[in-house]
Amino acid sequence: MEKVKKSIFNSPLLSTKIKSAKAKIFPEGVLGYFIGPTLALLANSILSNYFNMYMSNILNITSWANLFFTLLPGLSVIMVVIGNIIVGRLMDHNKSRAGKARPLILLSIPLSVLALIVLFIISPFATETASASTQMWAMVCIAIGYNLWFSIAYPCYYTSHAALVNLSTRSSKDRSLLATISNATALAAMGLCTMILPFFLKYLFVYQMDEATLLSAYGAGGFLPVIENGKIAYYTTVAGQAIYDAQASYNAWKIFVIALMVITAVGAIIEYYFTRERITEESFGSSNNEKSGAVTPLKEQAKICLKDKFWWIMIVFFFLYQLGGMIKNVSQLYYCQAMFADANGNYTTATGGSYSGTLAILGAIPTALGMVIAWPLSNKIGKGKAILFGAILSTAGGAIGFIAPNNFYVVAASFAIKALGSTPAMYLSLALLADMLDHQEAKHKIRTDGLTMTVYGAIMAGMTGIATTILNGTLSATGYSSSDIAPKALQTAMPWIFIGAETICYLCIAIMFIFMNVEKLSKQDHETILENQKAAALAAGEEWIEPEERMRREEEEADRQAEEARKAELRARCEKKGLDYDAEEAKYQAALEQKRQAAEAKKAAKQAKKAAKSGDAPSDGGATQNVEPDESPVADENKPDDGE
């Protein structure tokens, strides 16, 4: 029996609220895998999409620190990789009852708050007119805060969050369901960011005067004075520029970020309490797992992974999927403000934000539809094939966008088709990764979660920096600035950035997934893992209890304790208010029985309705219809009840 190290996470206060042996939609799926992560991921979605524009449009950093602006995200990828290696090793060494990953989710809260404080609260207001010392201090704060977020705080949260699907259950169907819900959080967080926030950008990117007043005062081709050091430096035209009140925008972001801190903390806490690592808990019931709790060296994990073709397919898949997606995401607003003008032919951030928000909404519809069909589709044809066919569809959708990249309707159609094709990759990839990890465990008797999730986390977090570096290099090379957001050179380059990059990535994924068939081995893998665990337990002289049975007993014990606590609470309330305990208990039991009967009646009605639709409903006084022996109607005993 593995010894559990003393840890604050072993205390009842920090124990999971999920007591069920099987994964269920509520509360585990809804709270632990959807609502909590959606709130926790919102801040990263906003930073990934808008922090670059915060620097370029509010701080106008391209005019006084262009090289810093271009190199920062790319060079920070080195720190991202180091940060994810640290997180992976922390997961390997963590042996608390809370699991390997869940404690790190709580640890990410203070790290995230600190990073946001450095980026937006401590960092001074610096523009091209600020002193050299102020500009230098701003660059130091931005560099520290940026790396603190993307290299430490976010990997600490996201790598742990992503590992929960692998560690939650061995049931392939339940994993697919949890993976679908978990990956929907990325859609939800990105949706809140790209569908809703663009319509409120005027409160974060504040104009010196509203667009209507500008046009009324100066006309579409009029001249505006540019003030530097209190004097008119030169005149420039209204067309193609954004006239910002940089100080007001800077202050607005401070207030906005404080709200993000609260949202991030609340989301992480919800996810921590409403998730459970059932596979990690197996190590506390058997001496087999991880060689009696010993930490598998990275070198040994690497030997297994580097020789595993399925591991390489999954890692290269995540690289391509995240690279294409992040280049699209970070460039979307820049693309819309450079390619789509307003009614007067002017290119502004406000107009681009409206187009970007509309585009995101149109893309979210097929993505949401894909969330509904991804799980049943994977059960029918398999996760790998679903991702393959989706990648082919996304490639075709991307090709459509090149027909007329400055026509919003063509671009919207291309965006929607790509979004629909991307849904299997979005929702099923983590479940497929879990199947691959199980295959390794069955074959080598150890799990490589530590190394695999380290590489995965580095890709998912680090790709933001790589994508932003590609974008910033393009912006710098094409002459982008806060006073000219739509230069001709940028309009030529942006279709290849916004549309082309993701399309090429999906073409590569489609070719690669022709060879992905690890799912066919899953049933045999699970049987082998159980046999290995049983053999190790018996060899150690331990009683062998299958994990599902042990968890069932734990669930029964948790229910018994909860019932005793309820009775004790009721008895205390009755003594305090002078009530008859037996009478109150009888009322409770009667209400409970009534609720149970209502649930059974609802379930029976649902089954009868289903039987009627399939033509198997009893008729003629209950006599069943004549059917062939091998076609007799049989209830699907393996189908989970509602909530499972």
VEXDREN-2710 file (C-alpha; in Angstrom, 1 decimal):
% VEXDREN-2710
k/r/px/py/pz
1/MET/0.0/0.0/0.0
2/GLU/1.5/3.3/-1.0
3/LYS/2.3/5.7/1.8
4/VAL/0.7/9.1/1.5
5/LYS/3.0/12.0/2.3
6/LYS/1.8/14.5/4.9
7/SER/0.2/17.3/3.1
8/ILE/-2.3/20.1/3.7
9/PHE/-4.2/18.6/0.7
10/ASN/-5.0/15.5/2.8
11/SER/-7.2/17.6/5.1
12/PRO/-11.0/17.3/5.0
13/LEU/-11.2/21.0/4.2
14/LEU/-9.5/20.5/0.9
15/SER/-11.0/17.1/0.0
16/THR/-13.0/16.8/-3.3
17/LYS/-16.7/17.2/-3.2
18/ILE/-17.1/14.4/-5.8
19/LYS/-17.7/11.1/-4.0
20/SER/-19.2/9.0/-6.9
21/ALA/-17.1/6.1/-8.2
22/LYS/-18.2/6.9/-11.8
23/ALA/-17.9/10.3/-13.6
24/LYS/-21.2/12.1/-13.9
25/ILE/-22.4/15.1/-15.8
26/PHE/-23.5/16.8/-12.6
27/PRO/-21.9/18.1/-10.6
28/GLU/-18.5/16.9/-11.8
29/GLY/-19.0/17.6/-15.5
30/VAL/-20.9/20.8/-15.2
31/LEU/-19.0/22.5/-12.4
32/GLY/-15.6/20.8/-12.4
33/TYR/-15.1/20.5/-16.2
34/PHE/-17.1/23.4/-17.6
35/ILE/-18.1/26.3/-15.4
36/GLY/-14.9/26.4/-13.3
37/PRO/-12.4/26.1/-16.2
38/THR/-14.4/28.5/-18.3
39/LEU/-14.0/31.2/-15.7
40/ALA/-10.3/30.2/-15.0
41/LEU/-9.4/30.3/-18.7
42/LEU/-11.0/33.7/-19.5
43/ALA/-8.0/35.7/-18.4
44/ASN/-5.6/33.8/-20.7
45/SER/-8.0/34.2/-23.6
46/ILE/-8.1/37.9/-23.1
47/LEU/-4.3/38.2/-22.7
48/SER/-3.7/36.0/-25.7
49/ASN/-6.0/38.1/-27.9
50/TYR/-5.7/41.6/-26.6
51/PHE/-2.5/42.2/-24.6
52/ASN/-0.6/42.6/-27.9
53/MET/-3.1/45.2/-29.0
54/TYR/-2.8/46.8/-25.6
55/MET/0.9/47.3/-26.2
56/SER/0.6/48.4/-29.9
57/ASN/-2.5/50.6/-29.7
58/ILE/-2.4/52.1/-26.2
59/LEU/1.3/52.1/-25.4
60/ASN/2.1/52.6/-29.1
61/ILE/5.1/50.4/-28.3
62/THR/6.0/50.0/-32.0
63/SER/7.2/53.6/-32.1
64/TRP/9.6/53.3/-29.1
65/ALA/10.4/49.6/-28.5
66/ASN/9.7/47.9/-31.8
67/LEU/12.5/45.3/-31.4
68/PHE/11.3/44.5/-27.8
69/PHE/7.7/44.1/-29.1
70/THR/8.8/41.7/-31.8
71/LEU/11.2/39.5/-29.8
72/LEU/9.4/39.3/-26.4
73/PRO/6.9/36.6/-27.1
74/GLY/9.3/34.5/-29.1
75/LEU/12.1/34.5/-26.6
76/SER/9.7/33.9/-23.7
77/VAL/8.9/30.5/-25.2
78/ILE/12.2/29.3/-23.7
79/MET/10.8/30.2/-20.2
80/VAL/7.5/28.6/-21.1
81/VAL/9.2/25.3/-21.8
82/ILE/11.2/25.5/-18.5
83/GLY/8.0/26.4/-16.6
84/ASN/6.2/23.4/-18.0
85/ILE/9.1/21.0/-17.2
86/ILE/8.8/22.2/-13.6
87/VAL/5.1/21.7/-13.5
88/GLY/5.4/18.2/-15.0
89/ARG/7.9/17.2/-12.3
90/LEU/5.7/18.7/-9.6
91/MET/2.9/16.5/-10.8
92/ASP/5.1/13.4/-10.8
93/HIS/6.2/14.1/-7.2
94/ASN/2.8/15.0/-5.8
95/LYS/1.4/12.1/-3.7
96/SER/-1.4/13.8/-1.8
97/ARG/-4.9/12.4/-1.6
98/ALA/-6.0/15.4/-3.7
99/GLY/-4.1/13.9/-6.6
100/LYS/-1.2/14.8/-8.9
101/ALA/-2.8/17.8/-10.7
102/ARG/-5.6/19.3/-8.6
103/PRO/-3.3/20.9/-6.0
104/LEU/-1.5/22.8/-8.7
105/ILE/-4.8/24.3/-9.8
106/LEU/-5.0/26.0/-6.4
107/LEU/-1.4/27.0/-6.5
108/SER/-2.0/28.8/-9.8
109/ILE/-4.3/31.3/-8.2
110/PRO/-1.7/33.5/-6.3
111/LEU/0.7/33.1/-9.3
112/SER/-2.0/34.4/-11.7
113/VAL/-2.9/37.3/-9.5
114/LEU/0.7/38.3/-9.1
115/ALA/1.3/38.2/-12.9
116/LEU/-1.7/40.4/-13.6
117/ILE/-0.6/42.9/-11.0
118/VAL/2.9/43.2/-12.5
119/LEU/1.5/43.5/-16.1
120/PHE/-1.2/46.1/-15.5
121/ILE/-1.0/47.6/-12.0
122/ILE/2.7/48.0/-11.3
123/SER/3.8/48.6/-14.9
124/PRO/3.9/52.4/-15.5
125/PHE/2.0/54.3/-18.2
126/ALA/4.6/54.5/-21.0
127/THR/4.2/55.9/-24.5
128/GLU/6.5/57.4/-27.1
129/THR/6.5/60.7/-25.2
130/ALA/7.4/59.2/-21.8
131/SER/10.9/59.5/-20.4
132/ALA/13.6/56.9/-21.2
133/SER/13.6/55.7/-17.6
134/THR/9.8/55.2/-17.6
135/GLN/10.0/53.3/-20.9
136/MET/12.7/51.1/-19.5
137/TRP/10.8/50.3/-16.3
138/ALA/7.7/49.6/-18.4
139/MET/9.6/47.1/-20.5
140/VAL/11.1/45.4/-17.4
141/CYS/7.6/45.0/-15.9
142/ILE/6.1/43.8/-19.1
143/ALA/8.9/41.2/-19.6
144/ILE/8.6/40.0/-16.0
145/GLY/4.8/39.9/-15.9
146/TYR/4.5/38.3/-19.4
147/ASN/6.8/35.5/-18.4
148/LEU/5.3/35.1/-14.9
149/TRP/1.9/34.6/-16.6
150/PHE/2.8/32.5/-19.7
151/SER/5.8/30.6/-18.2
152/ILE/4.6/30.0/-14.6
153/ALA/1.0/30.8/-13.7
154/TYR/-0.7/29.6/-16.8
155/PRO/1.3/26.4/-17.2
156/CYS/0.7/25.6/-13.5
157/TYR/-3.1/25.9/-14.1
158/TYR/-3.5/24.7/-17.7
159/THR/-1.2/21.6/-17.6
160/SER/-2.9/20.4/-14.5
161/HIS/-6.4/21.2/-15.9
162/ALA/-5.7/19.3/-19.1
163/ALA/-4.3/16.3/-17.1
164/LEU/-7.6/15.8/-15.2
165/VAL/-9.3/14.1/-18.2
166/ASN/-6.5/11.5/-18.3
167/LEU/-6.6/11.0/-14.5
168/SER/-10.4/11.1/-14.0
169/THR/-11.5/7.6/-15.2
170/ARG/-10.5/4.6/-17.3
171/SER/-13.9/4.4/-19.1
172/SER/-13.3/5.4/-22.7
173/LYS/-16.9/6.7/-23.1
174/ASP/-16.7/8.7/-19.9
175/ARG/-13.4/10.2/-21.0
176/SER/-14.8/11.2/-24.3
177/LEU/-17.7/12.9/-22.5
178/LEU/-15.4/14.7/-20.0
179/ALA/-13.0/15.6/-22.8
180/THR/-15.8/17.1/-24.8
181/ILE/-17.0/19.1/-21.8
182/SER/-13.5/20.1/-20.8
183/ASN/-12.5/21.3/-24.3
184/ALA/-15.8/23.2/-24.6
185/THR/-14.4/25.5/-21.9
186/ALA/-11.8/26.7/-24.3
187/LEU/-14.6/27.5/-26.7
188/ALA/-16.7/29.2/-24.0
189/ALA/-13.8/31.3/-22.7
190/MET/-12.7/32.2/-26.2
191/GLY/-16.3/32.9/-27.1
192/LEU/-16.7/35.3/-24.2
193/CYS/-13.4/36.9/-25.3
194/THR/-13.9/37.1/-29.1
195/MET/-17.7/37.3/-29.4
196/ILE/-18.7/39.7/-26.6
197/LEU/-15.6/41.7/-25.7
198/PRO/-15.0/43.2/-29.2
199/PHE/-18.3/45.1/-28.9
200/PHE/-17.1/46.7/-25.7
201/LEU/-13.6/47.6/-26.8
202/LYS/-14.5/51.3/-26.8
203/TYR/-14.3/51.1/-23.0
204/LEU/-10.8/49.6/-23.0
205/PHE/-9.4/51.3/-26.1
206/VAL/-10.8/54.8/-25.5
207/TYR/-11.0/57.3/-28.3
208/GLN/-10.2/61.0/-27.7
209/MET/-13.5/61.7/-29.2
210/ASP/-16.1/59.4/-30.7
211/GLU/-15.9/58.5/-34.4
212/ALA/-19.0/60.5/-35.4
213/THR/-17.5/63.6/-33.9
214/LEU/-14.2/63.0/-35.6
215/LEU/-15.9/62.7/-39.0
216/SER/-18.2/65.6/-38.4
217/ALA/-15.3/67.9/-37.3
218/TYR/-12.7/66.9/-39.8
219/GLY/-14.3/64.8/-42.6
220/ALA/-13.1/61.5/-43.9
221/GLY/-10.0/63.1/-45.4
222/GLY/-9.5/66.0/-43.0
223/PHE/-6.4/66.7/-41.0
224/LEU/-5.8/66.2/-37.3
225/PRO/-2.9/67.7/-35.3
226/VAL/-0.5/65.3/-33.6
227/ILE/0.7/66.7/-30.3
228/GLU/4.1/65.8/-28.9
229/ASN/5.6/67.4/-25.8
230/GLY/2.7/69.9/-25.7
231/LYS/3.3/71.2/-29.3
232/ILE/1.8/70.4/-32.7
233/ALA/4.5/68.1/-34.3
234/TYR/2.7/67.4/-37.6
235/TYR/-0.7/66.9/-39.2
236/THR/-2.1/63.6/-40.3
237/THR/-5.4/62.4/-41.9
238/VAL/-8.3/60.8/-40.1
239/ALA/-8.5/57.9/-42.6
240/GLY/-6.8/54.8/-41.4
241/GLN/-5.9/55.9/-37.9
242/ALA/-7.2/55.3/-34.4
243/ILE/-7.2/58.4/-32.2
244/TYR/-6.8/57.1/-28.7
245/ASP/-6.9/58.6/-25.2
246/ALA/-4.0/56.4/-24.1
247/GLN/-4.2/57.4/-20.4
248/ALA/-7.9/56.7/-20.1
249/SER/-7.4/53.4/-21.8
250/TYR/-4.6/52.5/-19.5
251/ASN/-6.7/53.3/-16.4
252/ALA/-9.7/51.3/-17.8
253/TRP/-7.5/48.2/-18.2
254/LYS/-6.5/48.4/-14.5
255/ILE/-10.1/48.2/-13.4
256/PHE/-10.9/45.5/-15.9
257/VAL/-7.9/43.3/-14.7
258/ILE/-9.0/43.5/-11.1
259/ALA/-12.2/41.9/-12.1
260/LEU/-10.3/39.2/-14.1
261/MET/-8.3/38.3/-10.9
262/VAL/-11.5/37.6/-9.0
263/ILE/-13.0/35.6/-11.9
264/THR/-9.8/33.5/-12.3
265/ALA/-9.7/32.7/-8.6
266/VAL/-13.3/31.7/-8.4
267/GLY/-13.0/29.5/-11.5
268/ALA/-10.0/27.6/-10.2
269/ILE/-11.6/27.0/-6.8
270/ILE/-14.7/25.5/-8.4
271/GLU/-12.7/23.2/-10.6
272/TYR/-10.6/22.0/-7.7
273/TYR/-13.5/21.1/-5.5
274/PHE/-15.6/19.4/-8.2
275/THR/-13.1/17.1/-9.9
276/ARG/-11.6/13.8/-8.8
277/GLU/-8.5/11.9/-9.9
278/ARG/-9.7/8.3/-9.8
279/ILE/-6.7/6.8/-11.6
280/THR/-4.3/8.6/-9.2
281/GLU/-6.3/7.2/-6.3
282/GLU/-5.6/3.7/-7.6
283/SER/-2.1/4.1/-6.4
284/PHE/-3.4/4.3/-2.9
285/GLY/-5.1/1.0/-3.2
286/SER/-2.4/-1.0/-5.0
287/SER/1.3/-1.2/-4.8
288/ASN/1.5/-1.7/-8.5
289/ASN/1.1/1.8/-9.7
290/GLU/4.2/3.8/-10.4
291/LYS/6.3/1.0/-8.9
292/SER/4.9/1.4/-5.4
293/GLY/4.8/5.2/-5.6
294/ALA/8.3/5.8/-6.9
295/VAL/8.7/8.7/-9.3
296/THR/9.5/7.5/-12.8
297/PRO/12.6/9.4/-14.0
298/LEU/12.1/11.6/-17.0
299/LYS/14.8/9.7/-18.9
300/GLU/12.8/6.5/-18.5
301/GLN/9.6/8.2/-19.6
302/ALA/11.4/9.7/-22.6
303/LYS/12.6/6.3/-23.7
304/ILE/9.0/5.1/-23.9
305/CYS/7.6/8.2/-25.5
306/LEU/10.3/8.7/-28.1
307/LYS/9.8/5.2/-29.5
308/ASP/6.0/5.3/-29.5
309/LYS/4.6/6.4/-32.9
310/PHE/1.2/7.2/-31.3
311/TRP/2.9/9.6/-28.9
312/TRP/4.6/11.4/-31.8
313/ILE/1.4/11.6/-33.7
314/MET/-0.4/13.2/-30.7
315/ILE/2.4/15.6/-29.9
316/VAL/2.8/16.8/-33.5
317/PHE/-1.0/17.1/-33.7
318/PHE/-1.2/19.3/-30.7
319/PHE/1.7/21.4/-32.1
320/LEU/-0.1/22.0/-35.4
321/TYR/-3.5/22.4/-33.9
322/GLN/-2.4/25.0/-31.4
323/LEU/-0.1/26.8/-33.8
324/GLY/-2.8/27.3/-36.5
325/GLY/-5.4/28.1/-33.9
326/MET/-3.3/30.7/-32.0
327/ILE/-2.1/32.4/-35.2
328/LYS/-5.7/32.8/-36.2
329/ASN/-6.8/34.0/-32.8
330/VAL/-4.1/36.6/-32.2
331/SER/-4.4/38.0/-35.7
332/GLN/-8.2/38.1/-35.9
333/LEU/-8.8/41.6/-34.7
334/TYR/-5.8/42.9/-36.7
335/TYR/-7.1/41.2/-39.8
336/CYS/-10.6/42.6/-39.4
337/GLN/-9.5/46.2/-38.7
338/ALA/-7.1/46.0/-41.7
339/MET/-9.4/44.3/-44.2
340/PHE/-12.9/45.7/-43.5
341/ALA/-13.5/49.4/-43.6
342/ASP/-16.6/51.3/-42.3
343/ALA/-19.2/53.0/-44.5
344/ASN/-16.9/56.0/-45.0
345/GLY/-13.9/53.9/-46.0
346/ASN/-12.1/54.3/-42.7
347/TYR/-10.2/51.6/-41.0
348/THR/-10.6/51.7/-37.2
349/THR/-10.3/49.4/-34.2
350/ALA/-13.9/49.9/-33.3
351/THR/-15.1/48.9/-36.8
352/GLY/-12.6/45.9/-36.8
353/GLY/-13.9/44.9/-33.4
354/SER/-17.5/44.8/-34.6
355/TYR/-16.5/42.6/-37.6
356/SER/-14.3/40.4/-35.4
357/GLY/-17.1/39.9/-32.9
358/THR/-19.6/39.1/-35.6
359/LEU/-17.1/36.7/-37.2
360/ALA/-16.6/34.9/-33.8
361/ILE/-20.3/34.6/-33.3
362/LEU/-20.8/33.1/-36.8
363/GLY/-17.9/30.7/-36.1
364/ALA/-19.3/29.7/-32.7
365/ILE/-22.5/28.3/-34.1
366/PRO/-20.9/25.3/-35.9
367/THR/-18.5/24.9/-33.1
368/ALA/-21.3/24.6/-30.6
369/LEU/-23.1/22.2/-33.0
370/GLY/-19.9/20.1/-33.1
371/MET/-19.9/19.9/-29.3
372/VAL/-23.2/18.1/-29.5
373/ILE/-22.2/15.7/-32.2
374/ALA/-18.6/15.1/-31.3
375/TRP/-19.2/12.6/-28.5
376/PRO/-21.8/10.4/-30.3
377/LEU/-19.7/10.6/-33.5
378/SER/-16.6/9.3/-31.7
379/ASN/-18.6/6.4/-30.3
380/LYS/-19.7/5.5/-33.8
381/ILE/-16.6/5.9/-35.9
382/GLY/-13.8/6.5/-33.3
383/LYS/-12.1/9.6/-32.1
384/GLY/-9.2/9.3/-34.6
385/LYS/-11.4/9.1/-37.7
386/ALA/-13.6/11.9/-36.5
387/ILE/-10.5/14.2/-36.2
388/LEU/-9.3/13.0/-39.6
389/PHE/-12.6/13.8/-41.4
390/GLY/-12.8/17.1/-39.5
391/ALA/-9.3/18.2/-40.6
392/ILE/-10.2/17.5/-44.3
393/LEU/-13.3/19.7/-43.9
394/SER/-11.3/22.5/-42.3
395/THR/-8.7/22.4/-45.1
396/ALA/-11.5/22.8/-47.6
397/GLY/-13.0/25.7/-45.6
398/GLY/-9.7/27.5/-45.4
399/ALA/-9.3/27.3/-49.2
400/ILE/-12.6/29.1/-49.7
401/GLY/-11.3/32.1/-47.7
402/PHE/-8.7/32.8/-50.3
403/ILE/-11.3/33.3/-53.0
404/ALA/-12.0/36.8/-51.7
405/PRO/-10.1/37.6/-48.4
406/ASN/-11.5/41.2/-48.2
407/ASN/-15.1/40.1/-48.7
408/PHE/-16.6/39.6/-45.2
409/TYR/-19.3/37.1/-46.4
410/VAL/-16.7/34.8/-48.0
411/VAL/-14.4/35.0/-45.0
412/ALA/-17.3/34.3/-42.7
413/ALA/-18.3/31.2/-44.7
414/SER/-14.7/30.0/-44.7
415/PHE/-14.4/30.7/-40.9
416/ALA/-17.6/28.8/-40.1
417/ILE/-16.6/25.7/-42.2
418/LYS/-13.2/25.6/-40.6
419/ALA/-14.8/25.9/-37.2
420/LEU/-17.1/22.9/-37.9
421/GLY/-14.3/20.8/-39.1
422/SER/-12.1/21.7/-36.1
423/THR/-14.7/20.4/-33.5
424/PRO/-13.6/16.8/-33.3
425/ALA/-10.0/17.9/-32.8
426/MET/-11.1/20.4/-30.2
427/TYR/-13.3/18.1/-28.2
428/LEU/-11.9/14.6/-28.6
429/SER/-8.1/15.1/-28.6
430/LEU/-7.6/14.9/-24.8
431/ALA/-9.6/11.6/-24.7
432/LEU/-7.5/10.2/-27.5
433/LEU/-4.4/11.3/-25.6
434/ALA/-5.7/9.4/-22.6
435/ASP/-6.1/6.3/-24.7
436/MET/-2.4/6.6/-25.8
437/LEU/-1.3/7.0/-22.2
438/ASP/-3.2/3.9/-21.2
439/HIS/-1.6/2.0/-24.1
440/GLN/1.8/2.9/-22.7
441/GLU/0.9/1.9/-19.2
442/ALA/-0.4/-1.5/-20.4
443/LYS/2.8/-2.1/-22.5
444/HIS/5.4/-0.7/-20.1
445/LYS/3.7/-0.9/-16.6
446/ILE/4.3/2.8/-16.0
447/ARG/2.5/6.0/-16.9
448/THR/4.2/8.9/-18.7
449/ASP/1.7/11.6/-17.6
450/GLY/4.5/13.8/-16.2
451/LEU/6.6/14.0/-19.4
452/THR/3.6/13.9/-21.8
453/MET/1.7/16.7/-20.0
454/THR/4.9/18.7/-19.7
455/VAL/5.3/18.7/-23.5
456/TYR/1.6/19.2/-24.0
457/GLY/1.5/22.1/-21.7
458/ALA/4.6/23.7/-23.2
459/ILE/3.0/23.5/-26.6
460/MET/-0.4/24.9/-25.5
461/ALA/1.1/27.8/-23.5
462/GLY/4.2/28.4/-25.7
463/MET/2.4/28.6/-29.0
464/THR/0.9/31.9/-27.9
465/GLY/4.4/33.4/-27.9
466/ILE/5.4/31.8/-31.3
467/ALA/2.1/32.9/-32.9
468/THR/2.4/36.4/-31.5
469/THR/6.1/36.6/-32.7
470/ILE/5.0/35.7/-36.2
471/LEU/2.2/38.3/-36.1
472/ASN/4.4/41.1/-34.6
473/GLY/7.1/40.4/-37.1
474/THR/4.5/40.9/-39.8
475/LEU/3.2/44.1/-38.2
476/SER/6.6/45.5/-38.0
477/ALA/7.6/44.6/-41.5
478/THR/4.5/46.0/-43.0
479/GLY/4.6/49.4/-41.2
480/TYR/1.8/49.0/-38.7
481/SER/1.4/51.6/-36.1
482/SER/-1.5/53.1/-34.0
483/SER/-1.7/55.9/-36.6
484/ASP/-1.9/53.5/-39.6
485/ILE/-3.6/50.3/-38.8
486/ALA/-4.3/49.2/-42.4
487/PRO/-1.1/49.7/-44.5
488/LYS/-1.3/48.1/-48.0
489/ALA/1.5/45.7/-47.2
490/LEU/-0.4/44.4/-44.2
491/GLN/-3.5/43.9/-46.2
492/THR/-1.5/41.7/-48.6
493/ALA/0.1/39.6/-45.8
494/MET/-2.9/39.1/-43.4
495/PRO/-4.8/36.6/-45.5
496/TRP/-1.8/34.2/-45.2
497/ILE/-1.6/34.9/-41.5
498/PHE/-5.2/34.7/-40.5
499/ILE/-6.5/32.1/-43.1
500/GLY/-3.5/30.4/-44.5
501/ALA/-1.6/29.3/-41.4
502/GLU/-4.5/27.3/-39.9
503/THR/-5.4/25.8/-43.2
504/ILE/-1.9/24.4/-43.8
505/CYS/-1.8/23.0/-40.3
506/TYR/-5.1/21.1/-40.8
507/LEU/-3.9/19.7/-44.1
508/CYS/-0.9/18.2/-42.3
509/ILE/-3.1/16.9/-39.5
510/ALA/-5.4/15.1/-42.0
511/ILE/-2.4/13.4/-43.6
512/MET/-1.0/12.4/-40.2
513/PHE/-4.2/10.9/-38.7
514/ILE/-4.5/8.4/-41.5
515/PHE/-2.1/6.3/-39.3
516/MET/-3.8/6.9/-35.9
517/ASN/-5.4/3.7/-34.6
518/VAL/-4.5/3.4/-30.9
519/GLU/-8.2/3.2/-30.0
520/LYS/-8.4/-0.3/-31.4
521/LEU/-6.1/-1.4/-28.6
522/SER/-8.0/0.2/-25.7
523/LYS/-10.1/-2.8/-24.5
524/GLN/-7.1/-5.1/-24.4
525/ASP/-5.0/-2.3/-22.7
526/HIS/-7.5/-1.9/-19.9
527/GLU/-7.6/-5.7/-19.3
528/THR/-3.8/-5.8/-19.2
529/ILE/-3.6/-2.9/-16.7
530/LEU/-6.0/-4.6/-14.3
531/GLU/-4.0/-7.9/-14.6
532/ASN/-0.8/-6.1/-13.8
533/GLN/-2.3/-4.4/-10.8
534/LYS/-3.8/-7.6/-9.5
535/ALA/-0.5/-9.5/-10.0
536/ALA/1.4/-6.8/-8.1
537/ALA/-1.0/-6.7/-5.2
538/LEU/-1.1/-10.5/-4.8
539/ALA/2.7/-10.6/-5.0
540/ALA/2.9/-8.1/-2.2
541/GLY/0.5/-10.2/-0.1
542/GLU/-2.3/-7.6/-0.4
543/GLU/-6.0/-8.2/-0.8
544/TRP/-6.9/-7.5/-4.4
545/ILE/-10.0/-5.3/-4.9
546/GLU/-10.8/-4.0/-8.4
547/PRO/-10.6/-0.2/-8.6
548/GLU/-14.3/0.1/-9.5
549/GLU/-15.4/-2.0/-6.5
550/ARG/-13.1/-0.1/-4.2
551/MET/-14.5/3.2/-5.4
552/ARG/-18.0/1.8/-5.1
553/ARG/-17.4/1.0/-1.4
554/GLU/-15.8/4.4/-0.9
555/GLU/-18.9/6.0/-2.4
556/GLU/-21.2/3.9/-0.1
557/GLU/-19.1/4.9/2.9
558/ALA/-19.2/8.6/1.9
559/ASP/-23.0/8.4/1.5
560/ARG/-23.3/6.7/4.9
561/GLN/-21.3/9.4/6.5
562/ALA/-23.3/12.1/4.8
563/GLU/-26.5/10.5/6.0
564/GLU/-25.2/10.4/9.6
565/ALA/-24.2/14.1/9.4
566/ARG/-27.7/15.0/8.1
567/LYS/-29.4/13.2/10.9
568/ALA/-27.1/14.8/13.5
569/GLU/-27.9/18.2/12.0
570/LEU/-31.6/17.5/12.0
571/ARG/-31.5/16.3/15.6
572/ALA/-29.6/19.4/16.7
573/ARG/-32.1/21.6/14.9
574/CYS/-35.1/19.8/16.5
575/GLU/-33.6/20.1/20.0
576/LYS/-33.0/23.9/19.4
577/LYS/-36.5/24.5/18.1
578/GLY/-38.4/22.0/20.3
579/LEU/-39.5/19.8/17.4
580/ASP/-40.2/16.1/17.3
581/TYR/-37.2/14.4/15.7
582/ASP/-39.1/11.3/14.6
583/ALA/-41.9/13.3/13.0
584/GLU/-39.4/15.5/11.1
585/GLU/-37.4/12.5/10.0
586/ALA/-40.6/10.8/8.8
587/LYS/-41.5/14.0/6.8
588/TYR/-38.0/13.9/5.2
589/GLN/-38.2/10.2/4.3
590/ALA/-41.7/10.7/2.8
591/ALA/-40.5/13.6/0.7
592/LEU/-37.5/11.5/-0.4
593/GLU/-39.7/8.6/-1.4
594/GLN/-42.0/10.8/-3.3
595/LYS/-39.0/12.2/-5.2
596/ARG/-37.7/8.7/-5.9
597/GLN/-41.1/7.6/-7.3
598/ALA/-41.3/10.7/-9.5
599/ALA/-37.8/10.0/-10.9
600/GLU/-38.7/6.3/-11.6
601/ALA/-42.0/7.4/-13.3
602/LYS/-40.1/9.9/-15.5
603/LYS/-37.5/7.2/-16.4
604/ALA/-40.2/4.7/-17.2
605/ALA/-42.0/7.2/-19.4
606/LYS/-38.8/8.0/-21.2
607/GLN/-38.1/4.3/-21.8
608/ALA/-41.7/3.7/-23.0
609/LYS/-41.4/6.6/-25.4
610/LYS/-38.1/5.2/-26.8
611/ALA/-39.6/1.7/-27.1
612/ALA/-42.6/3.1/-29.0
613/LYS/-40.4/5.0/-31.4
614/SER/-38.4/1.8/-32.1
615/GLY/-41.6/-0.2/-32.7
616/ASP/-40.9/-2.5/-29.7
617/ALA/-43.8/-1.2/-27.5
618/PRO/-46.1/-3.9/-26.0
619/SER/-49.5/-4.2/-27.7
620/ASP/-52.7/-6.3/-27.5
621/GLY/-52.9/-6.4/-23.7
622/GLY/-49.2/-6.5/-23.2
623/ALA/-48.3/-9.2/-25.7
624/THR/-45.0/-8.4/-27.3
625/GLN/-44.7/-8.2/-31.1
626/ASN/-43.4/-11.1/-33.0
627/VAL/-39.6/-10.7/-33.5
628/GLU/-36.8/-13.0/-34.6
629/PRO/-34.9/-14.6/-31.7
630/ASP/-31.8/-12.5/-32.3
631/GLU/-33.8/-9.3/-32.6
632/SER/-35.7/-9.4/-29.3
633/PRO/-35.9/-6.0/-27.6
634/VAL/-33.4/-5.9/-24.8
635/ALA/-32.8/-2.9/-22.5
636/ASP/-29.4/-1.4/-22.9
637/GLU/-27.9/-2.2/-19.6
638/ASN/-24.7/-0.3/-20.3
639/LYS/-26.4/2.9/-21.0
640/PRO/-25.7/5.4/-18.2
641/ASP/-28.6/6.9/-16.3
642/ASP/-29.2/10.6/-16.6
643/GLY/-26.3/12.4/-15.1
644/GLU/-23.7/9.7/-15.8
END
